[in-house]
Structure formats: structure tokens, C-alpha cells
Amino acid sequence: MPKNVLGKIYETLAENINDALISINKEGKIILFNQKAGNLFNLDPQKIVQKKIWDILVTSEFTRSLVSIVKNAEGAYREQIILFPNERLFLMQIFPVKNPEGKNIAALAILKDLTELRKIEKTMHQLIIDVSHELKTPITSIKGFIETLLEGSYQDHKVCYHFLQIINEETNRLIRLIINLLDLSIGGQKIQDMTFKPIDPAKLINTLYNMFKPLAEAKNLILEIESSLLPIIKGNEDALMQVLTNLMDNAVKFTGILNKGKIKISAQILEGEGKVKIDITDTGIGIDKKNLNKIFEQYYRIKDGPASKLGGIGLGLSISKQIIEAHKGEIKVKSIHGKGSTFSIILPV
């Protein structure tokens, strides 16, 4: 193969590989510095080739390792995890480049960015802890009430009915958690495969109202519904009900913590826009400004205040956003900390 063709192959490989590549010769001069390395060190690769590495990069564990291998005629392959500024974690692999006599004439470093992998590992570890906690709490509650009933409390009708209501609520909580986990596991594939049919939005909000009215009353909350004549929309009924159920469940949960309040489900036509807007408004604890822009992120949970004590694994709103966007719609939130929130779903007619 002609050398110029081989050189082009090496050049193409160096620039398209996902890792940072840096190579120096025995004099410490840079002979290879691809764009990924340039991005990592915020340098222009074109301007630093043939310059000595210690004049370009700050002396560090990485530069010392690179130089030591090329200076040692018999230096061997080296691999270790190193931490760069801004908490960026890399796998450093340094290969000696040998001449026909087996002596080192250059060194090639490959830096594999492990930062995202580290974040994923930390996220998954936290998810396992959160899911375990979320499963343990309702299961412990259900077990406790069932044991109390078996010990004889079932004979008191009022006590029995109250316990069964709590068991039902905790069971629903488990079901919602499992649904969220299933949605996470199949993710975009499920959303991509949704079938869309004509839907009456008034039917959705009436179903939602009837579903949550007993729970709202049990928590001393007023539940209202208000809607005008609405046009037909096209969508997936099960998926949209999942979104509305999640938003309503949050409204009941974050208002119920106050042991009083009001939740209103309303719907209207956005004149001139060809859209239907469904609002779920509550007078609950609201959302702090610092959390407002993050609540739709996957796994995000509010870590302080009363909301942090109500559990959750940070999937419901993230999945809801994906579903609404798949319907070519929008999901928005307005909230005043301590006064309540309004979640809005806007869908095309």
C-alpha cells in the first residue's frame, strides 16, 4: 500500500476515533495531537505539532508518564486511571513505539473519557437505592396493616375499611412505580410504537376526576373539574392517561401533605392555535425556583424541604414529557413556592 494512502488512513483514524490521541518522540516533541485531545486541553492541534510537550501542557502525572516511557529505551506499556481538572476521569493507556532493534523511539497515549460512564454508574447505584426504598416503604405498610387485620381488627368495620383504603393506596403506589420502571426499560421504543386514534379529551379529564375523587376526599382536599366543549384530538389514550394520572397523583401528594387544599382540572381550546390545553392546578407546597427547570430531567428528585420526604425515583415527569413530545405537544409548569403549582399539557387538535 502506498505510504501516502497509509498516512491518510492513519490521519482519518486519528481524527475520527472517540479518544484523545497524543504522541511524542524521544526529544519530547509532539508528533500527533488529534482534535479530541485539542478539545480536552482546549488547544489547536495545528499550532502545537513539533513543539515540546512540557512547553504545551502543565506538568502532571500524565505528562510525566508519557515522557518517562519515551526517555526509557525499554519502557513498557502503562495503564491507569487519572483525574483531569473539572472532575474529568480518564483511562490513560501509553504504548511505547519501538524501532526494528526494539528500542523506544516514541510514545503514544490514548485517553479514554470515563466521566459519563462514572456518572451513569453513580446514577444507577442511586436508582437502585431509591427503588429499594420506594418498594420497601409501601410493602412494609401493607404487611403491617394486614397483620393488624389478621390479629382481629377486621371485626371492626370502620377500622377494617380504613385499613383497606390505605392498603389500596399503597398498592396503587407500587403499581405506579412498576409502570415507571417498565417505561424506563423499554423507553423510546414503546413511545415510538404508540398507535394514535381520535380521542375525546373531555372523556380523559372526567375519567381522571372520578379516579381521584375518593383519594382527594380521604386527604381532605377539594377536587373540581371545569371544561368547555372540546374538539377531538389524536393520540394514544393509555399514554395520555398515564401522563394525567402522574400529574394528578403529584398534585394530590403535594397538596395532601398540608391536610387541606384544592385541586382543579380544567381544559380549554386555544383559539387560533388549533390546540387543546389541559391544566391541573393545586394549592400545595409548590416548587422552588431552583428546582423548577430540573423537574423534567430523568432521575431528578427534590432533595430538600417537605417534597423530599414524599419519595419518588425521578421518572414520572421525565416519561410524561417524552410521551407529550411524541404527541407533538408541550408540557409546562408554573409554580409559586408555598402556594401551589399548575401543570399544563398542550396538544394539537
C-alpha positions, 0 to 999 in steps of 0.5 A, a space after each residue: 500500500 502506498 505510504 501516502 494512502 497509509 498516512 491518510 488512513 492513519 490521519 482519518 483514524 486519528 481524527 475520527 476515533 472517540 479518544 484523545 490521541 497524543 504522541 511524542 518522540 524521544 526529544 519530547 516533541 509532539 508528533 500527533 495531537 488529534 482534535 479530541 485531545 485539542 478539545 480536552 486541553 482546549 488547544 489547536 492541534 495545528 499550532 502545537 505539532 513539533 513543539 515540546 510537550 512540557 512547553 504545551 501542557 502543565 506538568 502532571 502525572 500524565 505528562 510525566 508518564 508519557 515522557 518517562 516511557 519515551 526517555 526509557 529505551 525499554 519502557 513498557 506499556 502503562 495503564 491507569 486511571 487519572 483525574 483531569 481538572 473539572 472532575 474529568 476521569 480518564 483511562 490513560 493507556 501509553 504504548 511505547 513505539 519501538 524501532 526494528 532493534 526494539 528500542 523506544 523511539 516514541 510514545 503514544 497515549 490514548 485517553 479514554 473519557 470515563 466521566 459519563 460512564 462514572 456518572 451513569 454508574 453513580 446514577 444507577 447505584 442511586 436508582 437502585 437505592 431509591 427503588 429499594 426504598 420506594 418498594 420497601 416503604 409501601 410493602 412494609 405498610 401493607 404487611 403491617 396493616 394486614 397483620 393488624 387485620 389478621 390479629 382481629 381488627 377486621 371485626 371492626 368495620 370502620 377500622 377494617 375499611 380504613 385499613 383497606 383504603 390505605 392498603 389500596 393506596 399503597 398498592 396503587 403506589 407500587 403499581 405506579 412505580 412498576 409502570 415507571 420502571 417498565 417505561 424506563 426499560 423499554 423507553 423510546 421504543 414503546 413511545 415510538 410504537 404508540 398507535 394514535 386514534 381520535 380521542 375525546 379529551 373531555 372523556 380523559 379529564 372526567 375519567 381522571 376526576 372520578 379516579 381521584 375523587 375518593 383519594 382527594 376526599 380521604 386527604 381532605 382536599 377539594 377536587 373540581 373539574 371545569 371544561 368547555 366543549 372540546 374538539 377531538 384530538 389524536 393520540 394514544 389514550 393509555 399514554 395520555 392517561 398515564 401522563 394525567 394520572 402522574 400529574 394528578 397523583 403529584 398534585 394530590 401528594 403535594 397538596 395532601 401533605 398540608 391536610 387541606 387544599 384544592 385541586 382543579 382540572 380544567 381544559 380549554 381550546 386555544 383559539 387560533 392555535 388549533 390546540 387543546 390545553 389541559 391544566 391541573 392546578 393545586 394549592 400545595 407546597 409548590 416548587 422552588 425556583 431552583 428546582 423548577 427547570 430540573 423537574 423534567 430531567 430523568 432521575 431528578 428528585 427534590 432533595 430538600 424541604 417537605 417534597 423530599 420526604 414524599 419519595 419518588 425515583 425521578 421518572 414520572 415527569 421525565 416519561 410524561 414529557 417524552 410521551 407529550 413530545 411524541 404527541 407533538 405537544 408541550 408540557 409546562 409548569 408554573 409554580 409559586 413556592 408555598 402556594 401551589 403549582 399548575 401543570 399544563 399539557 398542550 396538544 394539537 387538535 
